[in-house]
Amino acid sequence: MVDRDEPPKPLPRNGAGSLAVVMGMCAIVFAFVPIVGEFVAVPASVMAVALGLVGLWRVDKGIATNGGQALAGSVLGIVSVFIFFLVFAATSGL
């Protein structure tokens, strides 16, 4: 039976984790492009890591339910920075 005195549960706030995955995927794609990667991949990867950490914090507090997406976004952001540095080193002649 439903208790009518209980307020409805708020919807989960999954935006940060979902956006972290999207930014991480964009960062991975643009990390392979030599010149554009400097202007797109690095900021997108920083955003992916930051939003992923916010998403994980929200999951820890019980506000969000997409911990896997938040973690995946953070990992994609870190991997894209690594790929960017490899591509940068290969194309700049270092």
N, C-alpha and C positions, 0 to 999 in steps of 0.2 A: 504494500500500500504506500502511496506517495504522501509524504508529510507536507502539508500545504504551508507550514510555517517556515520551512527551509527555503532560503533564496536559491535561485538557479545557479548552477556552476558556470563560471565564465568560460568562454571559448579559449583554447590554448593559443598562445602567442608564438607561432612558429615562423614568423617572418624572417627573423635574423638567420636561423639555420638554413632556411630555403634560399635566401639571398646569398649566403656564404657558398653554397654549392654552385649557384649560377655564376658568381664572381670567380670562383675557383676554376670552373670550366673555361670561362673566357680567358683567364690568366694563362691556363695551360695552352690554349690554342695560340694566343698571341705571343707566348714566350718563344715559339719557334720562328717568329718573324724578326729578322735582325734589327731593323731600325724602329719599326712600330712597337716592338716589344718593350723598348725603353720607356715609352710614354703610356702604354696601355697595360702591359703585363705586370709591371712592378706595382703601380697603384692598385690594380685589381687584386693582386695577390695579398697585398697588405690589408685591403678591405675584406678579403675572404678569411684571412686569419682572425682579424678583429671581430668580424660578424660571427664566425664560428665559435670563438670564445664567449661572446655574448649569448649565443644560442645554447652552448653547454652550461653556462651559468643559469640561464632560464630553466633548462631541464633539471638542473640540480635543485632549484628552488621550487620546482613543481609547476611552473608557469607554462612551460612548453612541453611538447611530447616528441619532438623530432631530434633526439640526441644523435642518431646515426647520421643524419644530414649535416648537422652542425660539425660533427667530427670529420666527416668527409670533406666539407668545405675548408676546414683548417688544414687538413692534410694536402688537399689540392693546392692551396695557396703556398704552402711550404715547398712542395715539389716544383711548382711553377717558378719559384725564385731560383731553385737549384738549376732547372733547365735554362732559365734566362742567363744565368752566369756561365753555363757551359756554352751556350750559343754566342754570348758576348765574347768570351775568350777565344772561341774558334773563328769568329769573323773579324776580330780586331787585331789579330796577329800577335797576341800575347804569348 
